[in-house]
Each structure stands twice: as structure tokens, then as C-alpha cells.
């Protein structure tokens, strides 16, 4: 039996909203538009595989 080592290929990002500076976590491969929960600004939009992140990435979480 062959054992396959799989790394976690996706990440969560902690991002900071450019308008209100709220910090929240978003998925790297978001399939829907992600809005800031405080002010409603778009933080990420789906673009095929990975989402286009429109906010400052503070940290990468696995």
C-alpha cells in the first residue's frame, strides 16, 4: 500500500479592510464575494481557482 503525503494546499488569510481597518479571516479559494462585516467593502472576489484579494494580507493561516 502506498501512503500519500498530502500537504494542506489551501490557506486562510487574515486581512485588514482598507476602509475601516477591521480584521477578518477569509478563504484563499473563496467561491463567493467576501464583504467586510463592518462596512461592507468587497475584500475578495472569486476568479476561477484562487480568489482575488483586495485587502491587505496580514497573516497566512493553515
C-alpha positions in Angstrom: 0.0 0.0 0.0 1.3 3.4 -1.0 1.0 6.1 1.6 0.5 9.6 0.1 1.7 12.6 2.0 -0.6 15.5 1.2 0.1 19.0 2.3 -2.7 21.4 3.0 -2.9 23.1 -0.3 -5.3 25.9 0.7 -4.9 28.6 3.2 -6.9 31.1 5.2 -5.7 34.7 5.3 -6.2 37.3 8.0 -6.9 40.5 6.1 -7.4 44.1 7.1 -10.1 46.2 5.4 -8.7 49.3 3.8 -11.7 51.4 4.8 -12.5 50.6 8.5 -9.3 48.5 9.4 -11.4 45.6 10.6 -9.5 42.3 10.6 -11.2 39.1 9.5 -10.3 35.7 8.1 -11.1 34.7 4.5 -10.5 31.6 2.5 -7.9 31.6 -0.2 -10.3 29.9 -2.7 -13.4 31.8 -1.9 -16.2 30.9 -4.3 -18.4 33.9 -3.4 -17.8 37.6 -2.9 -16.4 38.3 0.6 -17.5 41.6 2.1 -16.3 43.3 5.3 -18.7 42.5 8.1 -18.4 46.1 9.5 -18.5 48.4 6.5 -19.5 46.1 3.6 -16.5 46.8 1.3 -15.5 43.9 -1.0 -12.4 42.1 0.3 -12.2 39.2 -2.1 -13.8 38.2 -5.4 -13.8 34.7 -6.9 -11.6 34.3 -10.0 -11.6 30.7 -11.1 -9.2 29.0 -8.7 -7.9 31.4 -6.1 -9.8 34.5 -5.1 -8.6 38.0 -6.0 -7.9 39.5 -2.6 -8.5 43.3 -2.5 -7.4 43.9 1.1 -4.1 43.9 2.9 -3.0 40.4 3.9 -1.8 40.4 7.5 -1.1 36.7 8.1 -1.4 33.3 6.4 -3.1 30.6 8.4 -3.3 26.9 7.6 
